[in-house]
Amino acid sequence: MSEAPFRIEPLSDHDRSEFDCGVDALNAYLARQVGQDRRRRMSFCFVAVEQATRRVAGYYTLSATGIELSDLPPDIQKRLPRYPSVPAVRIGRLAVDQRYRGQRLGGALLFDAIQRTVASDIAAFAVIVDAKDDIAAAFYSHFGFQPLTNKPLKLFLPIGEALRELAFQRP
Ligand SMILES: CC(C)(COP(=O)(O)OP(=O)(O)OC[C@H]1O[C@@H](n2cnc3c(N)ncnc32)[C@H](O)[C@@H]1OP(=O)(O)O)[C@@H](O)C(=O)NCCC(=O)NCCS
Protein backbone atom coordinates (compact mmCIF):
# COMPACT_ATOMS: atom_id res chain seq x y z
CA MET A 1 0.00 0.00 0.00
CA SER A 2 1.41 3.44 -0.91
CA GLU A 3 2.15 5.98 1.81
CA ALA A 4 -0.21 8.97 2.20
CA PRO A 5 1.45 12.03 0.58
CA PHE A 6 0.99 14.19 3.70
CA ARG A 7 1.11 13.59 7.41
CA ILE A 8 -0.27 15.99 10.01
CA GLU A 9 1.78 16.09 13.21
CA PRO A 10 2.66 18.41 16.09
CA LEU A 11 5.24 21.03 15.13
CA SER A 12 8.72 20.15 16.39
CA ASP A 13 12.02 20.76 14.60
CA HIS A 14 10.52 21.04 11.10
CA ASP A 15 12.15 23.43 8.65
CA ARG A 16 9.65 26.29 8.40
CA SER A 17 11.84 28.77 6.52
CA GLU A 18 10.40 28.09 3.05
CA PHE A 19 6.73 28.10 3.98
CA ASP A 20 4.81 30.61 1.84
CA CYS A 21 1.02 30.82 1.96
CA GLY A 22 1.01 34.26 0.30
CA VAL A 23 0.01 36.04 3.50
CA ASP A 24 2.98 37.75 5.18
CA ALA A 25 1.51 37.72 8.69
CA LEU A 26 0.80 33.97 8.54
CA ASN A 27 4.28 33.23 7.12
CA ALA A 28 5.97 35.37 9.76
CA TYR A 29 4.00 33.75 12.55
CA LEU A 30 5.17 30.28 11.54
CA ALA A 31 8.75 31.41 10.94
CA ARG A 32 9.26 33.44 14.12
CA GLN A 33 6.47 33.50 16.69
CA VAL A 34 5.07 30.01 16.88
CA GLY A 35 7.75 28.65 19.23
CA GLN A 36 7.16 31.36 21.80
CA ASP A 37 3.40 30.72 21.83
CA ARG A 38 4.05 27.03 22.29
CA ARG A 39 6.50 27.54 25.18
CA ARG A 40 4.04 29.84 26.94
CA ARG A 41 1.20 27.40 26.26
CA MET A 42 -0.78 30.08 24.43
CA SER A 43 -1.42 27.74 21.48
CA PHE A 44 -0.09 24.56 19.96
CA CYS A 45 0.75 24.20 16.29
CA PHE A 46 0.24 21.25 13.95
CA VAL A 47 1.85 20.94 10.53
CA ALA A 48 1.02 19.04 7.35
CA VAL A 49 4.29 17.57 6.16
CA GLU A 50 4.87 16.30 2.64
CA GLN A 51 6.25 12.83 3.26
CA ALA A 52 8.48 12.72 0.18
CA THR A 53 10.29 16.00 0.92
CA ARG A 54 9.56 16.66 4.63
CA ARG A 55 8.42 20.16 3.55
CA VAL A 56 5.84 21.94 5.69
CA ALA A 57 2.84 22.28 3.34
CA GLY A 58 0.34 23.71 5.83
CA TYR A 59 -0.28 24.47 9.48
CA TYR A 60 -2.87 25.41 12.05
CA THR A 61 -2.89 26.48 15.70
CA LEU A 62 -5.16 25.29 18.46
CA SER A 63 -5.98 26.73 21.88
CA ALA A 64 -8.73 26.73 24.51
CA THR A 65 -11.29 29.53 24.53
CA GLY A 66 -14.89 30.32 25.38
CA ILE A 67 -17.87 31.73 23.48
CA GLU A 68 -20.19 34.24 25.16
CA LEU A 69 -23.63 32.70 25.14
CA SER A 70 -25.06 35.97 23.79
CA ASP A 71 -22.78 35.71 20.71
CA LEU A 72 -24.51 32.51 19.59
CA PRO A 73 -27.63 32.64 17.39
CA PRO A 74 -30.88 32.53 19.43
CA ASP A 75 -31.92 29.06 18.17
CA ILE A 76 -28.66 27.59 19.52
CA GLN A 77 -28.79 29.59 22.77
CA LYS A 78 -32.22 28.09 23.44
CA ARG A 79 -30.77 24.59 23.51
CA LEU A 80 -27.94 25.42 25.95
CA PRO A 81 -27.80 25.92 29.72
CA ARG A 82 -27.80 29.56 30.82
CA TYR A 83 -24.06 29.69 31.57
CA PRO A 84 -22.47 33.04 30.60
CA SER A 85 -20.08 31.30 28.22
CA VAL A 86 -19.66 27.89 26.62
CA PRO A 87 -16.35 26.04 26.20
CA ALA A 88 -14.73 26.01 22.77
CA VAL A 89 -11.49 25.28 20.94
CA ARG A 90 -10.00 28.01 18.78
CA ILE A 91 -8.24 27.57 15.47
CA GLY A 92 -6.35 30.87 15.55
CA ARG A 93 -4.49 30.43 12.29
CA LEU A 94 -4.71 27.99 9.40
CA ALA A 95 -2.80 28.20 6.14
CA VAL A 96 -1.64 26.11 3.20
CA ASP A 97 1.52 26.86 1.20
CA GLN A 98 0.63 28.22 -2.26
CA ARG A 99 2.42 25.29 -3.94
CA TYR A 100 0.03 22.82 -2.29
CA ARG A 101 -3.32 24.59 -2.75
CA GLY A 102 -6.39 22.81 -4.07
CA GLN A 103 -5.32 19.37 -2.86
CA ARG A 104 -7.83 19.32 0.00
CA LEU A 105 -5.06 20.06 2.49
CA GLY A 106 -6.94 22.99 4.08
CA GLY A 107 -9.94 20.73 4.64
CA ALA A 108 -7.66 18.00 6.01
CA LEU A 109 -6.13 20.45 8.52
CA LEU A 110 -9.63 21.49 9.62
CA PHE A 111 -10.67 17.87 9.96
CA ASP A 112 -7.52 17.11 11.98
CA ALA A 113 -8.23 20.01 14.37
CA ILE A 114 -11.75 18.75 14.99
CA GLN A 115 -10.53 15.19 15.44
CA ARG A 116 -8.00 16.31 18.04
CA THR A 117 -10.70 18.26 19.85
CA VAL A 118 -13.04 15.27 19.86
CA ALA A 119 -10.26 12.93 21.02
CA SER A 120 -9.40 15.19 23.96
CA ASP A 121 -10.86 14.47 27.40
CA ILE A 122 -11.73 18.15 27.77
CA ALA A 123 -15.27 19.13 26.78
CA ALA A 124 -15.79 21.72 24.07
CA PHE A 125 -19.16 22.68 22.61
CA ALA A 126 -17.74 24.15 19.41
CA VAL A 127 -14.71 24.90 17.30
CA ILE A 128 -14.27 28.60 16.63
CA VAL A 129 -12.11 30.22 13.94
CA ASP A 130 -10.75 33.70 13.28
CA ALA A 131 -11.03 34.35 9.55
CA LYS A 132 -8.63 37.03 8.35
CA ASP A 133 -11.00 38.28 5.64
CA ASP A 134 -14.19 37.45 3.72
CA ILE A 135 -12.39 34.95 1.48
CA ALA A 136 -11.14 33.00 4.48
CA ALA A 137 -14.64 33.22 6.02
CA ALA A 138 -16.04 31.68 2.81
CA PHE A 139 -13.61 28.76 3.18
CA TYR A 140 -14.92 28.03 6.67
CA SER A 141 -18.56 28.54 5.60
CA HIS A 142 -17.94 25.88 2.94
CA PHE A 143 -17.46 23.44 5.83
CA GLY A 144 -20.61 24.50 7.69
CA PHE A 145 -19.16 27.16 10.00
CA GLN A 146 -21.48 30.10 10.74
CA PRO A 147 -20.64 33.57 12.05
CA LEU A 148 -21.16 34.62 15.64
CA THR A 149 -23.83 37.29 16.05
CA ASN A 150 -22.46 40.64 14.75
CA LYS A 151 -18.97 39.12 14.28
CA PRO A 152 -18.78 38.07 10.61
CA LEU A 153 -15.10 37.04 10.80
CA LYS A 154 -15.50 34.87 13.90
CA LEU A 155 -17.16 31.65 12.87
CA PHE A 156 -18.11 28.59 14.86
CA LEU A 157 -19.14 25.01 14.27
CA PRO A 158 -20.74 22.93 17.04
CA ILE A 159 -18.68 19.75 17.47
CA GLY A 160 -21.70 17.48 16.98
CA GLU A 161 -22.44 19.14 13.65
CA ALA A 162 -18.74 19.18 12.78
CA LEU A 163 -18.58 15.42 13.00
CA ARG A 164 -21.61 15.07 10.74
CA GLU A 165 -20.38 17.73 8.27
CA LEU A 166 -16.85 16.46 7.98
CA ALA A 167 -17.43 12.73 8.09
CA PHE A 168 -18.46 12.57 4.46
CA GLN A 169 -15.70 14.92 3.35
CA ARG A 170 -12.93 13.01 5.12
CA PRO A 171 -9.79 13.21 2.99
C1 LIG B 1 -8.00 28.97 2.69
C2 LIG B 1 -6.92 27.90 2.43
C3 LIG B 1 -6.44 27.34 3.77
C4 LIG B 1 -7.54 26.75 1.58
O1 LIG B 1 -6.55 25.74 1.42
P1 LIG B 1 -6.66 24.60 0.27
O2 LIG B 1 -5.79 23.46 0.68
O3 LIG B 1 -6.38 25.19 -1.06
O4 LIG B 1 -8.19 24.22 0.35
P2 LIG B 1 -8.81 22.77 0.06
O5 LIG B 1 -8.18 22.21 -1.18
O6 LIG B 1 -8.72 21.93 1.29
O7 LIG B 1 -10.33 23.14 -0.22
C5 LIG B 1 -11.35 22.35 0.35
C6 LIG B 1 -12.66 22.84 -0.20
O8 LIG B 1 -12.83 24.22 0.18
C7 LIG B 1 -13.11 24.99 -0.98
N1 LIG B 1 -12.47 26.31 -0.77
C8 LIG B 1 -11.16 26.58 -0.71
N2 LIG B 1 -10.97 27.90 -0.47
C9 LIG B 1 -12.22 28.44 -0.42
C10 LIG B 1 -12.69 29.76 -0.21
N3 LIG B 1 -11.88 30.78 0.03
N4 LIG B 1 -14.03 29.98 -0.21
C11 LIG B 1 -14.90 28.95 -0.42
N5 LIG B 1 -14.49 27.66 -0.62
C12 LIG B 1 -13.18 27.42 -0.62
C13 LIG B 1 -12.49 24.22 -2.14
O9 LIG B 1 -13.11 24.56 -3.35
C14 LIG B 1 -12.75 22.79 -1.73
O10 LIG B 1 -14.08 22.45 -2.07
P3 LIG B 1 -14.49 20.93 -2.44
O11 LIG B 1 -14.17 20.10 -1.23
O12 LIG B 1 -15.96 21.04 -2.70
O13 LIG B 1 -13.66 20.57 -3.60
C15 LIG B 1 -5.72 28.47 1.61
O14 LIG B 1 -6.22 29.10 0.45
C16 LIG B 1 -4.87 29.47 2.38
O15 LIG B 1 -3.95 29.08 3.09
N6 LIG B 1 -5.12 30.78 2.21
C17 LIG B 1 -4.31 31.83 2.83
C18 LIG B 1 -4.48 31.85 4.32
C19 LIG B 1 -5.92 31.91 4.78
O16 LIG B 1 -6.75 32.62 4.22
N7 LIG B 1 -6.23 31.17 5.86
C20 LIG B 1 -7.60 31.08 6.39
C21 LIG B 1 -7.65 31.39 7.84
S1 LIG B 1 -7.09 32.99 8.31
The ligand as an SDF file (V2000), in Angstrom:
LIG
                    3D

 48 50  0  0  0  0  0  0  0  0999 V2000
   -7.9970   28.9660    2.6900 C   0  0  0  0  0  0  0  0  0  0  0  0
   -6.9190   27.8970    2.4320 C   0  0  0  0  0  0  0  0  0  0  0  0
   -6.4430   27.3390    3.7690 C   0  0  0  0  0  0  0  0  0  0  0  0
   -7.5360   26.7510    1.5830 C   0  0  0  0  0  0  0  0  0  0  0  0
   -6.5540   25.7350    1.4170 O   0  0  0  0  0  0  0  0  0  0  0  0
   -6.6560   24.6020    0.2720 P   0  0  0  0  0  0  0  0  0  0  0  0
   -5.7940   23.4630    0.6850 O   0  0  0  0  0  0  0  0  0  0  0  0
   -6.3800   25.1930   -1.0600 O   0  0  0  0  0  0  0  0  0  0  0  0
   -8.1920   24.2230    0.3520 O   0  0  0  0  0  0  0  0  0  0  0  0
   -8.8080   22.7660    0.0570 P   0  0  0  0  0  0  0  0  0  0  0  0
   -8.1830   22.2060   -1.1850 O   0  0  0  0  0  0  0  0  0  0  0  0
   -8.7250   21.9280    1.2850 O   0  0  0  0  0  0  0  0  0  0  0  0
  -10.3270   23.1350   -0.2160 O   0  0  0  0  0  0  0  0  0  0  0  0
  -11.3550   22.3530    0.3480 C   0  0  0  0  0  0  0  0  0  0  0  0
  -12.6620   22.8350   -0.1980 C   0  0  0  0  0  0  0  0  0  0  0  0
  -12.8330   24.2220    0.1760 O   0  0  0  0  0  0  0  0  0  0  0  0
  -13.1090   24.9940   -0.9750 C   0  0  0  0  0  0  0  0  0  0  0  0
  -12.4700   26.3070   -0.7680 N   0  0  0  0  0  0  0  0  0  0  0  0
  -11.1610   26.5760   -0.7080 C   0  0  0  0  0  0  0  0  0  0  0  0
  -10.9660   27.8970   -0.4750 N   0  0  0  0  0  0  0  0  0  0  0  0
  -12.2210   28.4420   -0.4190 C   0  0  0  0  0  0  0  0  0  0  0  0
  -12.6940   29.7590   -0.2090 C   0  0  0  0  0  0  0  0  0  0  0  0
  -11.8770   30.7770    0.0260 N   0  0  0  0  0  0  0  0  0  0  0  0
  -14.0270   29.9750   -0.2120 N   0  0  0  0  0  0  0  0  0  0  0  0
  -14.8960   28.9480   -0.4220 C   0  0  0  0  0  0  0  0  0  0  0  0
  -14.4900   27.6620   -0.6170 N   0  0  0  0  0  0  0  0  0  0  0  0
  -13.1820   27.4170   -0.6180 C   0  0  0  0  0  0  0  0  0  0  0  0
  -12.4890   24.2230   -2.1370 C   0  0  0  0  0  0  0  0  0  0  0  0
  -13.1150   24.5550   -3.3520 O   0  0  0  0  0  0  0  0  0  0  0  0
  -12.7480   22.7900   -1.7310 C   0  0  0  0  0  0  0  0  0  0  0  0
  -14.0780   22.4520   -2.0670 O   0  0  0  0  0  0  0  0  0  0  0  0
  -14.4870   20.9290   -2.4430 P   0  0  0  0  0  0  0  0  0  0  0  0
  -14.1670   20.1030   -1.2310 O   0  0  0  0  0  0  0  0  0  0  0  0
  -15.9560   21.0370   -2.6990 O   0  0  0  0  0  0  0  0  0  0  0  0
  -13.6610   20.5670   -3.5980 O   0  0  0  0  0  0  0  0  0  0  0  0
   -5.7170   28.4660    1.6070 C   0  0  0  0  0  0  0  0  0  0  0  0
   -6.2170   29.0970    0.4530 O   0  0  0  0  0  0  0  0  0  0  0  0
   -4.8660   29.4690    2.3780 C   0  0  0  0  0  0  0  0  0  0  0  0
   -3.9500   29.0760    3.0920 O   0  0  0  0  0  0  0  0  0  0  0  0
   -5.1240   30.7800    2.2140 N   0  0  0  0  0  0  0  0  0  0  0  0
   -4.3130   31.8290    2.8310 C   0  0  0  0  0  0  0  0  0  0  0  0
   -4.4760   31.8490    4.3230 C   0  0  0  0  0  0  0  0  0  0  0  0
   -5.9250   31.9060    4.7830 C   0  0  0  0  0  0  0  0  0  0  0  0
   -6.7540   32.6190    4.2160 O   0  0  0  0  0  0  0  0  0  0  0  0
   -6.2350   31.1690    5.8570 N   0  0  0  0  0  0  0  0  0  0  0  0
   -7.6030   31.0770    6.3890 C   0  0  0  0  0  0  0  0  0  0  0  0
   -7.6520   31.3890    7.8420 C   0  0  0  0  0  0  0  0  0  0  0  0
   -7.0920   32.9930    8.3090 S   0  0  0  0  0  0  0  0  0  0  0  0
  1  2  1  0
  2  3  1  0
  2  4  1  0
  2 36  1  0
  4  5  1  0
  5  6  1  0
  6  7  2  0
  6  8  1  0
  6  9  1  0
  9 10  1  0
 10 11  2  0
 10 12  1  0
 10 13  1  0
 13 14  1  0
 14 15  1  0
 15 16  1  0
 15 30  1  0
 16 17  1  0
 17 18  1  0
 17 28  1  0
 18 19  1  0
 18 27  1  0
 19 20  2  0
 20 21  1  0
 21 22  1  0
 21 27  2  0
 22 23  1  0
 22 24  2  0
 24 25  1  0
 25 26  2  0
 26 27  1  0
 28 29  1  0
 28 30  1  0
 30 31  1  0
 31 32  1  0
 32 33  2  0
 32 34  1  0
 32 35  1  0
 36 37  1  0
 36 38  1  0
 38 39  2  0
 38 40  1  0
 40 41  1  0
 41 42  1  0
 42 43  1  0
 43 44  2  0
 43 45  1  0
 45 46  1  0
 46 47  1  0
 47 48  1  0
M  END
$$$$
